[in-house]
Amino acid sequence: GFDFAVAEECGRYDECADYATAYGNRVFVIEYTARDFSKACSAVGAKLSVVHRDLDVRPAGQKGYVFRTC
């Protein structure tokens, strides 16, 4: 098995709780839209690491850079 999971867009598809069931708090959630980020934060933000990133994963300081956590 695996020790942890990186779950992209699980907020969008309502899958974050499933990852938490399988991996406990060893899940890193990545969301690419503000809507899905808010959804994931509401659903599992108290238990899991949730990050909002820009889809191109731009470096800090570059136009379009997004990095938020909850």
PDB file of N, H, CA, C and O in Angstrom:
ATOM      1  N   GLY A   1       0.812  -1.184   0.000  1.00  0.00           N
ATOM      2  CA  GLY A   1       0.000   0.000   0.000  1.00  0.00           C
ATOM      3  C   GLY A   1       0.854   1.246   0.000  1.00  0.00           C
ATOM      4  O   GLY A   1       2.077   1.198  -0.138  1.00  0.00           O
ATOM      5  N   PHE A   2       0.185   2.337   0.156  1.00  0.00           N
ATOM      6  H   PHE A   2      -0.807   2.376   0.268  1.00  0.00           H
ATOM      7  CA  PHE A   2       0.823   3.649   0.160  1.00  0.00           C
ATOM      8  C   PHE A   2       0.696   4.276   1.535  1.00  0.00           C
ATOM      9  O   PHE A   2      -0.235   3.969   2.280  1.00  0.00           O
ATOM     10  N   ASP A   3       1.629   5.154   1.873  1.00  0.00           N
ATOM     11  H   ASP A   3       2.385   5.403   1.268  1.00  0.00           H
ATOM     12  CA  ASP A   3       1.620   5.820   3.169  1.00  0.00           C
ATOM     13  C   ASP A   3       0.785   7.087   3.178  1.00  0.00           C
ATOM     14  O   ASP A   3       0.322   7.516   4.234  1.00  0.00           O
ATOM     15  N   PHE A   4       0.585   7.695   2.004  1.00  0.00           N
ATOM     16  H   PHE A   4       0.961   7.346   1.145  1.00  0.00           H
ATOM     17  CA  PHE A   4      -0.159   8.945   1.918  1.00  0.00           C
ATOM     18  C   PHE A   4      -0.748   9.079   0.515  1.00  0.00           C
ATOM     19  O   PHE A   4      -0.452   8.288  -0.380  1.00  0.00           O
ATOM     20  N   ALA A   5      -1.595  10.109   0.347  1.00  0.00           N
ATOM     21  H   ALA A   5      -1.836  10.752   1.074  1.00  0.00           H
ATOM     22  CA  ALA A   5      -2.196  10.356  -0.966  1.00  0.00           C
ATOM     23  C   ALA A   5      -2.145  11.844  -1.282  1.00  0.00           C
ATOM     24  O   ALA A   5      -2.294  12.684  -0.395  1.00  0.00           O
ATOM     25  N   VAL A   6      -1.933  12.160  -2.549  1.00  0.00           N
ATOM     26  H   VAL A   6      -1.812  11.478  -3.270  1.00  0.00           H
ATOM     27  CA  VAL A   6      -2.099  13.507  -3.073  1.00  0.00           C
ATOM     28  C   VAL A   6      -3.367  13.447  -3.913  1.00  0.00           C
ATOM     29  O   VAL A   6      -3.416  12.770  -4.940  1.00  0.00           O
ATOM     30  N   ALA A   7      -4.380  14.156  -3.466  1.00  0.00           N
ATOM     31  H   ALA A   7      -4.340  14.706  -2.632  1.00  0.00           H
ATOM     32  CA  ALA A   7      -5.698  14.065  -4.102  1.00  0.00           C
ATOM     33  C   ALA A   7      -6.015  15.373  -4.824  1.00  0.00           C
ATOM     34  O   ALA A   7      -6.385  16.364  -4.194  1.00  0.00           O
ATOM     35  N   GLU A   8      -5.869  15.368  -6.137  1.00  0.00           N
ATOM     36  H   GLU A   8      -5.569  14.563  -6.649  1.00  0.00           H
ATOM     37  CA  GLU A   8      -6.209  16.541  -6.920  1.00  0.00           C
ATOM     38  C   GLU A   8      -7.707  16.539  -7.207  1.00  0.00           C
ATOM     39  O   GLU A   8      -8.272  15.539  -7.650  1.00  0.00           O
ATOM     40  N   GLU A   9      -8.332  17.678  -6.947  1.00  0.00           N
ATOM     41  H   GLU A   9      -7.874  18.491  -6.587  1.00  0.00           H
ATOM     42  CA  GLU A   9      -9.736  17.933  -7.262  1.00  0.00           C
ATOM     43  C   GLU A   9     -10.711  16.986  -6.562  1.00  0.00           C
ATOM     44  O   GLU A   9     -11.794  16.732  -7.089  1.00  0.00           O
ATOM     45  N   CYS A  10     -10.359  16.465  -5.404  1.00  0.00           N
ATOM     46  H   CYS A  10      -9.479  16.671  -4.976  1.00  0.00           H
ATOM     47  CA  CYS A  10     -11.319  15.603  -4.700  1.00  0.00           C
ATOM     48  C   CYS A  10     -12.501  16.422  -4.181  1.00  0.00           C
ATOM     49  O   CYS A  10     -13.589  15.878  -3.994  1.00  0.00           O
ATOM     50  N   GLY A  11     -12.302  17.724  -3.944  1.00  0.00           N
ATOM     51  H   GLY A  11     -11.418  18.165  -4.096  1.00  0.00           H
ATOM     52  CA  GLY A  11     -13.420  18.585  -3.553  1.00  0.00           C
ATOM     53  C   GLY A  11     -14.429  18.718  -4.674  1.00  0.00           C
ATOM     54  O   GLY A  11     -15.637  18.718  -4.439  1.00  0.00           O
ATOM     55  N   ARG A  12     -13.934  18.829  -5.879  1.00  0.00           N
ATOM     56  H   ARG A  12     -12.952  18.828  -6.070  1.00  0.00           H
ATOM     57  CA  ARG A  12     -14.799  18.951  -7.058  1.00  0.00           C
ATOM     58  C   ARG A  12     -15.678  17.711  -7.222  1.00  0.00           C
ATOM     59  O   ARG A  12     -16.848  17.819  -7.592  1.00  0.00           O
ATOM     60  N   TYR A  13     -15.120  16.553  -6.951  1.00  0.00           N
ATOM     61  H   TYR A  13     -14.170  16.465  -6.651  1.00  0.00           H
ATOM     62  CA  TYR A  13     -15.834  15.297  -7.183  1.00  0.00           C
ATOM     63  C   TYR A  13     -16.339  14.626  -5.904  1.00  0.00           C
ATOM     64  O   TYR A  13     -16.733  13.460  -5.923  1.00  0.00           O
ATOM     65  N   ASP A  14     -16.325  15.369  -4.791  1.00  0.00           N
ATOM     66  H   ASP A  14     -16.004  16.316  -4.775  1.00  0.00           H
ATOM     67  CA  ASP A  14     -16.819  14.852  -3.498  1.00  0.00           C
ATOM     68  C   ASP A  14     -16.139  13.545  -3.090  1.00  0.00           C
ATOM     69  O   ASP A  14     -16.802  12.618  -2.626  1.00  0.00           O
ATOM     70  N   GLU A  15     -14.823  13.471  -3.262  1.00  0.00           N
ATOM     71  H   GLU A  15     -14.284  14.224  -3.639  1.00  0.00           H
ATOM     72  CA  GLU A  15     -14.076  12.257  -2.932  1.00  0.00           C
ATOM     73  C   GLU A  15     -13.135  12.422  -1.737  1.00  0.00           C
ATOM     74  O   GLU A  15     -12.502  11.450  -1.323  1.00  0.00           O
ATOM     75  N   CYS A  16     -13.028  13.622  -1.175  1.00  0.00           N
ATOM     76  H   CYS A  16     -13.541  14.412  -1.510  1.00  0.00           H
ATOM     77  CA  CYS A  16     -12.046  13.870  -0.110  1.00  0.00           C
ATOM     78  C   CYS A  16     -12.281  12.991   1.113  1.00  0.00           C
ATOM     79  O   CYS A  16     -11.324  12.480   1.694  1.00  0.00           O
ATOM     80  N   ALA A  17     -13.520  12.810   1.507  1.00  0.00           N
ATOM     81  H   ALA A  17     -14.297  13.226   1.034  1.00  0.00           H
ATOM     82  CA  ALA A  17     -13.815  11.969   2.675  1.00  0.00           C
ATOM     83  C   ALA A  17     -13.389  10.526   2.425  1.00  0.00           C
ATOM     84  O   ALA A  17     -12.962   9.839   3.353  1.00  0.00           O
ATOM     85  N   ASP A  18     -13.500  10.064   1.194  1.00  0.00           N
ATOM     86  H   ASP A  18     -13.847  10.623   0.440  1.00  0.00           H
ATOM     87  CA  ASP A  18     -13.055   8.705   0.860  1.00  0.00           C
ATOM     88  C   ASP A  18     -11.544   8.566   1.043  1.00  0.00           C
ATOM     89  O   ASP A  18     -11.063   7.555   1.555  1.00  0.00           O
ATOM     90  N   TYR A  19     -10.806   9.582   0.623  1.00  0.00           N
ATOM     91  H   TYR A  19     -11.197  10.403   0.207  1.00  0.00           H
ATOM     92  CA  TYR A  19      -9.355   9.560   0.830  1.00  0.00           C
ATOM     93  C   TYR A  19      -9.027   9.563   2.317  1.00  0.00           C
ATOM     94  O   TYR A  19      -8.132   8.840   2.756  1.00  0.00           O
ATOM     95  N   ALA A  20      -9.746  10.373   3.097  1.00  0.00           N
ATOM     96  H   ALA A  20     -10.473  10.960   2.740  1.00  0.00           H
ATOM     97  CA  ALA A  20      -9.509  10.439   4.542  1.00  0.00           C
ATOM     98  C   ALA A  20      -9.807   9.102   5.207  1.00  0.00           C
ATOM     99  O   ALA A  20      -9.108   8.705   6.139  1.00  0.00           O
ATOM    100  N   THR A  21     -10.826   8.410   4.742  1.00  0.00           N
ATOM    101  H   THR A  21     -11.393   8.731   3.984  1.00  0.00           H
ATOM    102  CA  THR A  21     -11.146   7.089   5.286  1.00  0.00           C
ATOM    103  C   THR A  21     -10.000   6.112   5.027  1.00  0.00           C
ATOM    104  O   THR A  21      -9.654   5.311   5.895  1.00  0.00           O
ATOM    105  N   ALA A  22      -9.425   6.179   3.853  1.00  0.00           N
ATOM    106  H   ALA A  22      -9.706   6.830   3.147  1.00  0.00           H
ATOM    107  CA  ALA A  22      -8.356   5.248   3.480  1.00  0.00           C
ATOM    108  C   ALA A  22      -6.999   5.622   4.079  1.00  0.00           C
ATOM    109  O   ALA A  22      -6.222   4.740   4.446  1.00  0.00           O
ATOM    110  N   TYR A  23      -6.705   6.934   4.181  1.00  0.00           N
ATOM    111  H   TYR A  23      -7.336   7.650   3.884  1.00  0.00           H
ATOM    112  CA  TYR A  23      -5.360   7.371   4.566  1.00  0.00           C
ATOM    113  C   TYR A  23      -5.302   8.190   5.851  1.00  0.00           C
ATOM    114  O   TYR A  23      -4.232   8.667   6.228  1.00  0.00           O
ATOM    115  N   GLY A  24      -6.436   8.359   6.527  1.00  0.00           N
ATOM    116  H   GLY A  24      -7.305   7.971   6.221  1.00  0.00           H
ATOM    117  CA  GLY A  24      -6.434   9.185   7.735  1.00  0.00           C
ATOM    118  C   GLY A  24      -6.097  10.623   7.373  1.00  0.00           C
ATOM    119  O   GLY A  24      -6.593  11.154   6.379  1.00  0.00           O
ATOM    120  N   ASN A  25      -5.252  11.250   8.182  1.00  0.00           N
ATOM    121  H   ASN A  25      -4.848  10.819   8.989  1.00  0.00           H
ATOM    122  CA  ASN A  25      -4.893  12.643   7.899  1.00  0.00           C
ATOM    123  C   ASN A  25      -3.671  12.759   6.983  1.00  0.00           C
ATOM    124  O   ASN A  25      -3.102  13.842   6.844  1.00  0.00           O
ATOM    125  N   ARG A  26      -3.274  11.668   6.372  1.00  0.00           N
ATOM    126  H   ARG A  26      -3.736  10.788   6.485  1.00  0.00           H
ATOM    127  CA  ARG A  26      -2.111  11.656   5.478  1.00  0.00           C
ATOM    128  C   ARG A  26      -2.539  11.877   4.020  1.00  0.00           C
ATOM    129  O   ARG A  26      -2.136  11.145   3.116  1.00  0.00           O
ATOM    130  N   VAL A  27      -3.364  12.905   3.824  1.00  0.00           N
ATOM    131  H   VAL A  27      -3.692  13.499   4.558  1.00  0.00           H
ATOM    132  CA  VAL A  27      -3.869  13.251   2.491  1.00  0.00           C
ATOM    133  C   VAL A  27      -3.560  14.723   2.234  1.00  0.00           C
ATOM    134  O   VAL A  27      -3.814  15.575   3.085  1.00  0.00           O
ATOM    135  N   PHE A  28      -3.019  15.012   1.074  1.00  0.00           N
ATOM    136  H   PHE A  28      -2.813  14.320   0.383  1.00  0.00           H
ATOM    137  CA  PHE A  28      -2.756  16.379   0.648  1.00  0.00           C
ATOM    138  C   PHE A  28      -3.716  16.684  -0.493  1.00  0.00           C
ATOM    139  O   PHE A  28      -3.632  16.090  -1.568  1.00  0.00           O
ATOM    140  N   VAL A  29      -4.623  17.612  -0.249  1.00  0.00           N
ATOM    141  H   VAL A  29      -4.692  18.095   0.624  1.00  0.00           H
ATOM    142  CA  VAL A  29      -5.668  17.954  -1.212  1.00  0.00           C
ATOM    143  C   VAL A  29      -5.221  19.184  -2.002  1.00  0.00           C
ATOM    144  O   VAL A  29      -4.813  20.190  -1.421  1.00  0.00           O
ATOM    145  N   ILE A  30      -5.302  19.094  -3.326  1.00  0.00           N
ATOM    146  H   ILE A  30      -5.633  18.277  -3.797  1.00  0.00           H
ATOM    147  CA  ILE A  30      -4.975  20.217  -4.202  1.00  0.00           C
ATOM    148  C   ILE A  30      -6.217  20.550  -5.018  1.00  0.00           C
ATOM    149  O   ILE A  30      -6.765  19.696  -5.714  1.00  0.00           O
ATOM    150  N   GLU A  31      -6.655  21.809  -4.923  1.00  0.00           N
ATOM    151  H   GLU A  31      -6.210  22.503  -4.358  1.00  0.00           H
ATOM    152  CA  GLU A  31      -7.791  22.282  -5.709  1.00  0.00           C
ATOM    153  C   GLU A  31      -7.324  23.437  -6.585  1.00  0.00           C
ATOM    154  O   GLU A  31      -6.432  24.194  -6.202  1.00  0.00           O
ATOM    155  N   TYR A  32      -7.930  23.571  -7.765  1.00  0.00           N
ATOM    156  H   TYR A  32      -8.655  22.956  -8.077  1.00  0.00           H
ATOM    157  CA  TYR A  32      -7.489  24.566  -8.731  1.00  0.00           C
ATOM    158  C   TYR A  32      -8.494  25.687  -8.960  1.00  0.00           C
ATOM    159  O   TYR A  32      -8.178  26.649  -9.659  1.00  0.00           O
ATOM    160  N   THR A  33      -9.696  25.593  -8.392  1.00  0.00           N
ATOM    161  H   THR A  33      -9.953  24.811  -7.824  1.00  0.00           H
ATOM    162  CA  THR A  33     -10.662  26.686  -8.501  1.00  0.00           C
ATOM    163  C   THR A  33     -11.067  27.122  -7.101  1.00  0.00           C
ATOM    164  O   THR A  33     -11.044  26.327  -6.162  1.00  0.00           O
ATOM    165  N   ALA A  34     -11.437  28.392  -6.970  1.00  0.00           N
ATOM    166  H   ALA A  34     -11.455  29.038  -7.733  1.00  0.00           H
ATOM    167  CA  ALA A  34     -11.850  28.922  -5.668  1.00  0.00           C
ATOM    168  C   ALA A  34     -13.081  28.180  -5.149  1.00  0.00           C
ATOM    169  O   ALA A  34     -13.191  27.912  -3.952  1.00  0.00           O
ATOM    170  N   ARG A  35     -13.990  27.857  -6.038  1.00  0.00           N
ATOM    171  H   ARG A  35     -13.900  28.075  -7.010  1.00  0.00           H
ATOM    172  CA  ARG A  35     -15.213  27.143  -5.639  1.00  0.00           C
ATOM    173  C   ARG A  35     -14.885  25.776  -5.046  1.00  0.00           C
ATOM    174  O   ARG A  35     -15.390  25.424  -3.980  1.00  0.00           O
ATOM    175  N   ASP A  36     -14.048  25.008  -5.727  1.00  0.00           N
ATOM    176  H   ASP A  36     -13.638  25.294  -6.594  1.00  0.00           H
ATOM    177  CA  ASP A  36     -13.702  23.668  -5.252  1.00  0.00           C
ATOM    178  C   ASP A  36     -12.831  23.732  -4.000  1.00  0.00           C
ATOM    179  O   ASP A  36     -12.928  22.864  -3.133  1.00  0.00           O
ATOM    180  N   PHE A  37     -11.981  24.752  -3.901  1.00  0.00           N
ATOM    181  H   PHE A  37     -11.901  25.457  -4.606  1.00  0.00           H
ATOM    182  CA  PHE A  37     -11.179  24.958  -2.701  1.00  0.00           C
ATOM    183  C   PHE A  37     -12.089  25.195  -1.497  1.00  0.00           C
ATOM    184  O   PHE A  37     -11.902  24.580  -0.447  1.00  0.00           O
ATOM    185  N   SER A  38     -13.070  26.080  -1.646  1.00  0.00           N
ATOM    186  H   SER A  38     -13.222  26.579  -2.499  1.00  0.00           H
ATOM    187  CA  SER A  38     -14.013  26.353  -0.554  1.00  0.00           C
ATOM    188  C   SER A  38     -14.790  25.103  -0.172  1.00  0.00           C
ATOM    189  O   SER A  38     -15.019  24.835   1.007  1.00  0.00           O
ATOM    190  N   LYS A  39     -15.186  24.353  -1.171  1.00  0.00           N
ATOM    191  H   LYS A  39     -15.000  24.571  -2.129  1.00  0.00           H
ATOM    192  CA  LYS A  39     -15.931  23.112  -0.942  1.00  0.00           C
ATOM    193  C   LYS A  39     -15.087  22.106  -0.149  1.00  0.00           C
ATOM    194  O   LYS A  39     -15.576  21.509   0.809  1.00  0.00           O
ATOM    195  N   ALA A  40     -13.839  21.920  -0.541  1.00  0.00           N
ATOM    196  H   ALA A  40     -13.442  22.406  -1.320  1.00  0.00           H
ATOM    197  CA  ALA A  40     -12.952  20.988   0.156  1.00  0.00           C
ATOM    198  C   ALA A  40     -12.648  21.474   1.568  1.00  0.00           C
ATOM    199  O   ALA A  40     -12.610  20.674   2.503  1.00  0.00           O
ATOM    200  N   CYS A  41     -12.431  22.773   1.730  1.00  0.00           N
ATOM    201  H   CYS A  41     -12.462  23.423   0.970  1.00  0.00           H
ATOM    202  CA  CYS A  41     -12.162  23.320   3.066  1.00  0.00           C
ATOM    203  C   CYS A  41     -13.336  23.076   4.001  1.00  0.00           C
ATOM    204  O   CYS A  41     -13.148  22.696   5.156  1.00  0.00           O
ATOM    205  N   SER A  42     -14.540  23.293   3.504  1.00  0.00           N
ATOM    206  H   SER A  42     -14.693  23.601   2.565  1.00  0.00           H
ATOM    207  CA  SER A  42     -15.731  23.058   4.326  1.00  0.00           C
ATOM    208  C   SER A  42     -15.884  21.591   4.685  1.00  0.00           C
ATOM    209  O   SER A  42     -16.263  21.254   5.806  1.00  0.00           O
ATOM    210  N   ALA A  43     -15.590  20.725   3.734  1.00  0.00           N
ATOM    211  H   ALA A  43     -15.282  20.998   2.823  1.00  0.00           H
ATOM    212  CA  ALA A  43     -15.799  19.285   3.941  1.00  0.00           C
ATOM    213  C   ALA A  43     -14.719  18.646   4.814  1.00  0.00           C
ATOM    214  O   ALA A  43     -15.038  17.868   5.713  1.00  0.00           O
ATOM    215  N   VAL A  44     -13.451  18.962   4.562  1.00  0.00           N
ATOM    216  H   VAL A  44     -13.192  19.594   3.831  1.00  0.00           H
ATOM    217  CA  VAL A  44     -12.367  18.233   5.243  1.00  0.00           C
ATOM    218  C   VAL A  44     -11.225  19.114   5.729  1.00  0.00           C
ATOM    219  O   VAL A  44     -10.209  18.601   6.197  1.00  0.00           O
ATOM    220  N   GLY A  45     -11.374  20.424   5.626  1.00  0.00           N
ATOM    221  H   GLY A  45     -12.200  20.840   5.245  1.00  0.00           H
ATOM    222  CA  GLY A  45     -10.289  21.329   5.990  1.00  0.00           C
ATOM    223  C   GLY A  45      -9.815  21.209   7.425  1.00  0.00           C
ATOM    224  O   GLY A  45      -8.659  21.512   7.720  1.00  0.00           O
ATOM    225  N   ALA A  46     -10.689  20.773   8.324  1.00  0.00           N
ATOM    226  H   ALA A  46     -11.628  20.527   8.084  1.00  0.00           H
ATOM    227  CA  ALA A  46     -10.292  20.602   9.727  1.00  0.00           C
ATOM    228  C   ALA A  46      -9.438  19.350   9.926  1.00  0.00           C
ATOM    229  O   ALA A  46      -8.740  19.228  10.933  1.00  0.00           O
ATOM    230  N   LYS A  47      -9.491  18.420   8.966  1.00  0.00           N
ATOM    231  H   LYS A  47     -10.058  18.519   8.149  1.00  0.00           H
ATOM    232  CA  LYS A  47      -8.783  17.141   9.097  1.00  0.00           C
ATOM    233  C   LYS A  47      -7.594  17.002   8.154  1.00  0.00           C
ATOM    234  O   LYS A  47      -6.594  16.371   8.496  1.00  0.00           O
ATOM    235  N   LEU A  48      -7.706  17.597   6.961  1.00  0.00           N
ATOM    236  H   LEU A  48      -8.518  18.110   6.684  1.00  0.00           H
ATOM    237  CA  LEU A  48      -6.703  17.384   5.916  1.00  0.00           C
ATOM    238  C   LEU A  48      -6.056  18.699   5.491  1.00  0.00           C
ATOM    239  O   LEU A  48      -6.615  19.775   5.699  1.00  0.00           O
ATOM    240  N   SER A  49      -4.881  18.598   4.898  1.00  0.00           N
ATOM    241  H   SER A  49      -4.426  17.724   4.729  1.00  0.00           H
ATOM    242  CA  SER A  49      -4.199  19.745   4.314  1.00  0.00           C
ATOM    243  C   SER A  49      -4.832  20.040   2.954  1.00  0.00           C
ATOM    244  O   SER A  49      -4.774  19.212   2.045  1.00  0.00           O
ATOM    245  N   VAL A  50      -5.433  21.220   2.820  1.00  0.00           N
ATOM    246  H   VAL A  50      -5.480  21.892   3.559  1.00  0.00           H
ATOM    247  CA  VAL A  50      -6.085  21.605   1.566  1.00  0.00           C
ATOM    248  C   VAL A  50      -5.371  22.840   1.014  1.00  0.00           C
ATOM    249  O   VAL A  50      -5.182  23.829   1.722  1.00  0.00           O
ATOM    250  N   VAL A  51      -4.981  22.768  -0.251  1.00  0.00           N
ATOM    251  H   VAL A  51      -5.134  21.964  -0.826  1.00  0.00           H
ATOM    252  CA  VAL A  51      -4.246  23.845  -0.906  1.00  0.00           C
ATOM    253  C   VAL A  51      -4.970  24.247  -2.184  1.00  0.00           C
ATOM    254  O   VAL A  51      -5.425  23.396  -2.949  1.00  0.00           O
ATOM    255  N   HIS A  52      -5.072  25.561  -2.403  1.00  0.00           N
ATOM    256  H   HIS A  52      -4.703  26.252  -1.781  1.00  0.00           H
ATOM    257  CA  HIS A  52      -5.598  26.102  -3.661  1.00  0.00           C
ATOM    258  C   HIS A  52      -4.395  26.580  -4.461  1.00  0.00           C
ATOM    259  O   HIS A  52      -3.651  27.442  -3.993  1.00  0.00           O
ATOM    260  N   ARG A  53      -4.189  26.044  -5.647  1.00  0.00           N
ATOM    261  H   ARG A  53      -4.793  25.344  -6.028  1.00  0.00           H
ATOM    262  CA  ARG A  53      -3.071  26.419  -6.511  1.00  0.00           C
ATOM    263  C   ARG A  53      -3.585  26.789  -7.886  1.00  0.00           C
ATOM    264  O   ARG A  53      -4.664  26.369  -8.304  1.00  0.00           O
ATOM    265  N   ASP A  54      -2.787  27.584  -8.577  1.00  0.00           N
ATOM    266  H   ASP A  54      -1.911  27.925  -8.237  1.00  0.00           H
ATOM    267  CA  ASP A  54      -3.078  27.851  -9.981  1.00  0.00           C
ATOM    268  C   ASP A  54      -2.721  26.600 -10.778  1.00  0.00           C
ATOM    269  O   ASP A  54      -1.793  25.872 -10.425  1.00  0.00           O
ATOM    270  N   LEU A  55      -3.447  26.364 -11.825  1.00  0.00           N
ATOM    271  H   LEU A  55      -4.201  26.955 -12.111  1.00  0.00           H
ATOM    272  CA  LEU A  55      -3.293  25.132 -12.606  1.00  0.00           C
ATOM    273  C   LEU A  55      -1.891  24.984 -13.205  1.00  0.00           C
ATOM    274  O   LEU A  55      -1.399  23.868 -13.374  1.00  0.00           O
ATOM    275  N   ASP A  56      -1.258  26.102 -13.523  1.00  0.00           N
ATOM    276  H   ASP A  56      -1.657  27.009 -13.386  1.00  0.00           H
ATOM    277  CA  ASP A  56       0.083  26.043 -14.109  1.00  0.00           C
ATOM    278  C   ASP A  56       1.185  25.947 -13.057  1.00  0.00           C
ATOM    279  O   ASP A  56       2.361  25.842 -13.405  1.00  0.00           O
ATOM    280  N   VAL A  57       0.823  25.983 -11.788  1.00  0.00           N
ATOM    281  H   VAL A  57      -0.132  26.068 -11.505  1.00  0.00           H
ATOM    282  CA  VAL A  57       1.766  25.909 -10.660  1.00  0.00           C
ATOM    283  C   VAL A  57       2.919  26.898 -10.883  1.00  0.00           C
ATOM    284  O   VAL A  57       4.094  26.531 -10.893  1.00  0.00           O
ATOM    285  N   ARG A  58       2.532  28.158 -11.058  1.00  0.00           N
ATOM    286  H   ARG A  58       1.577  28.456 -11.049  1.00  0.00           H
ATOM    287  CA  ARG A  58       3.504  29.229 -11.294  1.00  0.00           C
ATOM    288  C   ARG A  58       4.308  29.530 -10.028  1.00  0.00           C
ATOM    289  O   ARG A  58       3.839  29.268  -8.920  1.00  0.00           O
ATOM    290  N   PRO A  59       5.506  30.073 -10.186  1.00  0.00           N
ATOM    291  CA  PRO A  59       6.292  30.456  -9.011  1.00  0.00           C
ATOM    292  C   PRO A  59       5.737  31.728  -8.364  1.00  0.00           C
ATOM    293  O   PRO A  59       5.098  32.546  -9.027  1.00  0.00           O
ATOM    294  N   ALA A  60       5.988  31.881  -7.072  1.00  0.00           N
ATOM    295  H   ALA A  60       6.507  31.218  -6.534  1.00  0.00           H
ATOM    296  CA  ALA A  60       5.544  33.071  -6.342  1.00  0.00           C
ATOM    297  C   ALA A  60       6.073  34.320  -7.031  1.00  0.00           C
ATOM    298  O   ALA A  60       7.222  34.364  -7.473  1.00  0.00           O
ATOM    299  N   GLY A  61       5.216  35.336  -7.117  1.00  0.00           N
ATOM    300  H   GLY A  61       4.283  35.301  -6.759  1.00  0.00           H
ATOM    301  CA  GLY A  61       5.600  36.587  -7.750  1.00  0.00           C
ATOM    302  C   GLY A  61       5.225  36.675  -9.214  1.00  0.00           C
ATOM    303  O   GLY A  61       5.177  37.770  -9.775  1.00  0.00           O
ATOM    304  N   GLN A  62       4.959  35.545  -9.841  1.00  0.00           N
ATOM    305  H   GLN A  62       4.998  34.656  -9.385  1.00  0.00           H
ATOM    306  CA  GLN A  62       4.584  35.557 -11.254  1.00  0.00           C
ATOM    307  C   GLN A  62       3.089  35.826 -11.377  1.00  0.00           C
ATOM    308  O   GLN A  62       2.303  35.391 -10.535  1.00  0.00           O
ATOM    309  N   LYS A  63       2.700  36.540 -12.424  1.00  0.00           N
ATOM    310  H   LYS A  63       3.339  36.893 -13.108  1.00  0.00           H
ATOM    311  CA  LYS A  63       1.293  36.832 -12.678  1.00  0.00           C
ATOM    312  C   LYS A  63       0.498  35.530 -12.732  1.00  0.00           C
ATOM    313  O   LYS A  63       0.898  34.579 -13.404  1.00  0.00           O
ATOM    314  N   GLY A  64      -0.632  35.491 -12.018  1.00  0.00           N
ATOM    315  H   GLY A  64      -0.956  36.263 -11.472  1.00  0.00           H
ATOM    316  CA  GLY A  64      -1.481  34.309 -12.006  1.00  0.00           C
ATOM    317  C   GLY A  64      -1.170  33.323 -10.894  1.00  0.00           C
ATOM    318  O   GLY A  64      -1.872  32.324 -10.737  1.00  0.00           O
ATOM    319  N   TYR A  65      -0.120  33.594 -10.115  1.00  0.00           N
ATOM    320  H   TYR A  65       0.450  34.406 -10.243  1.00  0.00           H
ATOM    321  CA  TYR A  65       0.252  32.708  -9.004  1.00  0.00           C
ATOM    322  C   TYR A  65      -0.862  32.677  -7.966  1.00  0.00           C
ATOM    323  O   TYR A  65      -1.375  33.722  -7.568  1.00  0.00           O
ATOM    324  N   VAL A  66      -1.232  31.480  -7.531  1.00  0.00           N
ATOM    325  H   VAL A  66      -0.815  30.631  -7.855  1.00  0.00           H
ATOM    326  CA  VAL A  66      -2.234  31.294  -6.476  1.00  0.00           C
ATOM    327  C   VAL A  66      -1.704  30.257  -5.498  1.00  0.00           C
ATOM    328  O   VAL A  66      -1.268  29.177  -5.897  1.00  0.00           O
ATOM    329  N   PHE A  67      -1.746  30.593  -4.224  1.00  0.00           N
ATOM    330  H   PHE A  67      -2.100  31.470  -3.900  1.00  0.00           H
ATOM    331  CA  PHE A  67      -1.420  29.628  -3.170  1.00  0.00           C
ATOM    332  C   PHE A  67      -2.171  30.045  -1.920  1.00  0.00           C
ATOM    333  O   PHE A  67      -1.867  31.070  -1.311  1.00  0.00           O
ATOM    334  N   ARG A  68      -3.158  29.237  -1.542  1.00  0.00           N
ATOM    335  H   ARG A  68      -3.405  28.404  -2.036  1.00  0.00           H
ATOM    336  CA  ARG A  68      -3.920  29.460  -0.309  1.00  0.00           C
ATOM    337  C   ARG A  68      -4.084  28.128   0.384  1.00  0.00           C
ATOM    338  O   ARG A  68      -4.081  27.079  -0.260  1.00  0.00           O
ATOM    339  N   THR A  69      -4.227  28.168   1.691  1.00  0.00           N
ATOM    340  H   THR A  69      -4.230  29.020   2.214  1.00  0.00           H
ATOM    341  CA  THR A  69      -4.486  26.954   2.463  1.00  0.00           C
ATOM    342  C   THR A  69      -5.647  27.202   3.406  1.00  0.00           C
ATOM    343  O   THR A  69      -6.016  28.346   3.674  1.00  0.00           O
ATOM    344  N   CYS A  70      -6.212  26.127   3.899  1.00  0.00           N
ATOM    345  H   CYS A  70      -5.912  25.198   3.681  1.00  0.00           H
ATOM    346  CA  CYS A  70      -7.241  26.248   4.933  1.00  0.00           C
ATOM    347  C   CYS A  70      -7.008  25.187   5.981  1.00  0.00           C
ATOM    348  O   CYS A  70      -7.760  25.102   6.952  1.00  0.00           O
TER     349      CYS A  70
END
